[in-house]
Amino acid sequence: MLRLVKLTGAVYFAADFSAPWCISADDEAAGGALPKSEHMIFFHLLTQGSCFARLPDGESVHFEAGDLIVLPHQDFHVMGSEPGLAPVPINEFFVPPAAGQIARASLGGGGEVTRIVCGFLSLDKRLARPLLDHLPRLIRVRVDRDEAAAWLASSVKLTLAEEASPRAGSGVMLAKLSELMFVEALRNYIEALPPEQTGWLAGLRDRYVGRALTLMHARPAEPWTVDSLAKEVALSRSALAQRFTELLGQPPMQYLTRWRLQLAAQMLHSEHRGIGAVASDVGYESEAAFNRAFKREFGAPPAAWRRGASAKRGPPRRRLTSPA
């Protein structure tokens, strides 16, 4: 899933805040400085000090150095040295960096210092829907309690320290590290799900359903049946069908059909290929059958849907840093 959704990460600033301080952020506030994206995931890595963070309809939660905060749904959020302070929007104090550099930001009244590395990940929302639909609005990972996460956090801090004598590729390294931090946050969240949990993420964790999902995602054009999937995962047909439906709320073939059509929509949106070729790539032998299935799912035939999707594209947003 993460390979196909075009997951792209970036660190957009490292901030020093001194108490009292409070900021607010969402995709609109940062939008003028970030690449155009169908969906944005924000993350904040606290490297020193502590802070409170909250969503508009939630209570303030206390975070400390060593916490990685991930907001999968690009929600408006507020962070500050204490609850109840009036927030300053990010775009009022944030200054974009020179090309090839990481932005630095500072704000506050001169008290206790909190250091935060802030970044975002962009992805194709259409393909990531099964993932996003089952993620909470806020994920917290204690990086100092997880070996892989601790290594990633240390790598981020070391790369940021290169700013005193910049080395080629620092921006790229930080982008890739931010992607890995998101993967690690997902792994932590999935492993912490209760045994009785259902849904797509719980299905990934299941030995048999997870393998079936892997096969369908890796080889969508294959003429899968429940029988052939069951054989691959070493489970009976009826047991796989029951287990899959209990965890994901839909039978395997229904899930496969929707996944194929989501893939097709992504191809139509981003590639200049014929509809017949797209239909073949996602497992349809007949273009007519593909057209009917696509219209049932998206409300318009592929050609009309592609024209509409193209018309909605806007100019790209300005990037904060150069590719290097």
N, C-alpha and C positions, 0 to 999 in steps of 0.2 A: 504493500500500500504506500509506504513512504517513498519508495523508489519511483512510483508512478505519479504521485501527486505533485512532483516538481518542488519538493521541499527546498527552500532557499533561505539561508540565515544571514544575519548581519548584526554586528554590535554597532549601535549608533551613537552611544556616548557613555563615558565613564564620569560619574558625578560625585562631587564632594558636597555633602549637605551638613550644615551646622545648626544645631537647635537654637531657636525654634524654626522649623521649616515645614512646608507642606506643598505638594505639587499634585496636579491632576493630568491625566493622559487618556487619550483614546485614539483610534485610527484617524479621526478627522483632525485632531490637534496636531498629530505628527505627520499627517498626510502630505503636506507640502514638501517635506524633506525625504520621504520614503519612496521607494519604487512603487509603481502601480501594481496592485495585487488584488486578486479576487478575495483573499482572506488573509488576515494577519493574526499571528499569535505573538503576544508580548511575553518577554521574560525579564526578570530582575534578579541578579545575583548579588547578595549582600556580602561584601568582603570585610567590612568593619562596622562596628556599632550595631544599632537596632532601629526599628521603625514600626509604625502601624500602617496597615493597608486595609482598604475596604472597597467593596463594590457599592453601587448606589443603594441597593436594597438589603445590604448585609451589615453585620456588626464589624467593628474594627478588630483586626487580628494582629497580634504582636509577632514580629519576625526579628531574628537575630543574625549576626554574622555566621555564615555557613549555610544560610537558607537560600534555596533557589525557588523563586516564585514564578509560576507559569500561568498565564491567562489565555486559555485556548480559544475564547470566543470574542476576541478584540473588544472586550467590555471597557467602558469608561471606568476608571478607577482612580482612587486618591491614596497617596502615600505621604506620611509625615512623621515628625518626631513625637507627636502626641495626637490623640483624637480631638476633633472639634475645631482645628485651625482652618482658616480660610485658605483654600488651595490656590496656587499660582499655576496657570496652564503652562505646559511644557514649552509651547511655542512663544511664550513671552520672555523666557530667559535663555532658551537654547540657541546657540549660535552654530550654524553648520561649519564643519572643519575645512581646512584647505585640502586640496586633492591628495588622496593617498594617506590621510591621517585619520586618527580616531578623534571624534569630538570630545571635548572636555567641558564640563558644566559645573557651576558652583552656585549655591544659594543658601541663605540662612542668616541667623542672628549672631553667630560667633561662638555658640556653645559646643556641646558634645558633637563630635564628627561622626557621620555615617557615610560610608563609601558604598556606592552601588554601581554595578555594571548593567546597563540597560540595552536590550536588543529586541529583535523581532525575527520571526520566521514567516515567510509567505508560502502559500501553497494553493493548489487548485481545489477550491471548496467543493466542486461537484464530485470529484473522485474521493475526496476526504470525508464526505458526508457520513459514511458508516462509523468512522473514527470520531469525528467531532460530535455527533449526536449522543455519544456515550461517555463524553468527558465532562467532568464538573467544570464549573466556571473558574475555579482556582485550584491549582495543584501546588503542594508544598513538598520539597525534597530537602532533607537534611544532608547536604553533601559530605559533611564530615563523618557521617555514619555509613557511607557507602563508598567502597574503594574506587569503583569506576567514576562515580560522580566527583569524588575528591580529586582524582587525577585531572579530570576535565576542568574543575574550578581552578586548580593550581596552574594549569596550562594557560587559561584565560589571563590570570594575573601576571604570569611571566611574559606573555605576549604584549600585554598592555605596558609592562615595564620597559619594553623596547622603545617606547616613545622618546626616551632620552637620547637614544642613538638608533633611529629607525632602521629596520632591516627590510629588504624586499620581501613582499608576500605576507606581511603582518595582517593586513585586512582580510586576505583570503583565509589565513589560519583562523582568525577569530570567527569568520562566517562559518567555517566547517565545524569549529568547536561548539558554536551555538546550536547547530543542527544536532550534534552528538548529545548535547545537554538535553535537548528536547526528547530524543530517543531514550535517554537514561531516565528522564522524568516519567515517560510512558511506562517503561519497564517497572519502575518502582510502584506506579499506580496500579498496574495490572497485577503485580505480585501481592499487593495489599488487599485486593478484592476479596470479600467474604466468600466462602465455599458455595453458598446458595445464590450468589449473584448470577443474573442472566444478562444477555446482551452481546453485542459484537465483541467487546473486549474479553468478556468471559469466554466466549467461543474460541478466541485465539489461544487462551490458556488451556483449553481442553485438548487432551492428547489426540483425539480422533477428529473432532470438529475443526480444530486448528490446522491439522494436516489437510483436511478437505478444503478449507478456505485457501490455504497456501497453493494447492493445486489449481483451483479455479482462478485465482489471481495471476498465477504464473503462466498458465496456458488456457486463456479464455476461449480461444478458437477451437479447442479440442471438443469433439462431440461427446461431452460428458453425459453420463446417466447416473442415477443413484447407484446402480449396480457397479458401474466402473469405478466410481469414487469409493464405494465400500470396499472393493477389492484392493484398491491402492492403499487404503488406510487400515486394512486388515480388521474389518468389522462387518457384521452382517448388514444387509441392505436395510432391513426394518429397524435395526438398532441405530444405524447412522441417521436415518430419516427422523426417527423419534428424538434422538439426542440433538440434532441440528435444529429442529423445529422448537424444541424446548428452550434452547439457549438463545436463538436468534429470532424467534417468533415468526418464522416463515420456512417453508420447505427448501431443500437445497437447490432444486431447479428454478424456483422462483427467484431465489437470491442470485443465481447465476445469470438469469435473464436480465435482471436489473443492473448487475455489474457490467455485463456486456454492453448494454445501452448507455451506461454512464461513460464507459471507455469510448464508445462511438461518439458521444457528444463532445468529449474532450478532443478527439481527433478532428472532428468537423470544425471545432472552434479554433484549433491551433495549426492545422495542417491544410495544405492545398491539394487534397487528393480527391479522386472521384468517389462518389457515394458507393458504387459497387465494390471498390477496393476496401473501403472502410467496413462495409458489411461483411466481406470475406474475412477481414482481420479479426473480427469479433465473433466469428463462428456462424455466420448466416450464409447458406448456400444460395439463397434466392434474394435478390435485391428487393423484390416485391414484398416478401415476408418481412425483411428488415424494415422497409418503409412502414408497414402496418404496425409492427411492434414499436417502432420509434414514435409514431404518432400517438399510440395509446399511452406511452410513458410521458411524452413531452408536450402533447397537444398540437403538434404540427409535424408535417413530414420533414425528413432530414434537410432537403434543399431550402425550404422556407425557414426552418429553424436556424440554419447556418447564416442566412441573410440577416435575420433578426439579431443573432449574436454578434455578427460583424458590425452592425449598425450601432451597437451599444458600446463598442470599444472607444475609449477616450484617449487623449494624449498621455504618454507615460509621465509618471512623476519624476522629479529631479532626484538623483541619488546623492547621498551624503558623501560617499567616498568613491574614489576611483576603484576599478577592479583590482588593482594591486594593493 
